[in-house]
Amino acid sequence: MPTQTKPKPPAKPEVKATRKALLAYHSELQKYHEKLDEWEELLSKRQAELIEDKESFEALDEEGWWGDDEEDGECECGPSDALDGCECKTCGSWREFNPAAMRAAGSKYVDTTRRPLPASLQPVVGDEVQFLEKLFELKDKRRKPSKHRITP
């Protein structure tokens, strides 16, 4: 199975390595060489696939499969045109994703109403008072001075 990442070389033996260690290192180098060959084959296959995909994409583009830009309704508008109320799809999506800019510019083409809060988040009258009452009902959990402690 070819590896997806570049294989790492084996660790070099010590300077005063035995014959057995050097033979093991030689064996690891041979395995590393085989992995590098597999890696090279995998990369060449990927490169061939990319070249093929690029050529097919260019062929589609030359044949006109993507259509003309004029038919798509694309325009050369910018943010100022979207603020002025251009009706093209690009400006509409810009207005949708930049409502803060629309409000800041004071554009009349933006909905300035805010969504109401859900009922669960609506403030209830007297919440602050109830919170303070509950706060004063809590026990004091601070450390109390012990009787055996000597104070200076």
Buried (B, 14 or more C-beta within 10 A) or exposed (E): EEEEEEBEEBEEBEEEEEEEEEEBBEEBEEEBEEBBEEBEEEEEEEEEEEEEEEEEEEEEEEEEEEEEEEEEEEBEBEBEBBBEEBEBEBBEEBBEEBEEBBEEBEBEBBEEEEEEEEEEEEEEEEEEEEEEEEEEEEEEEEEEEEEEEEEE
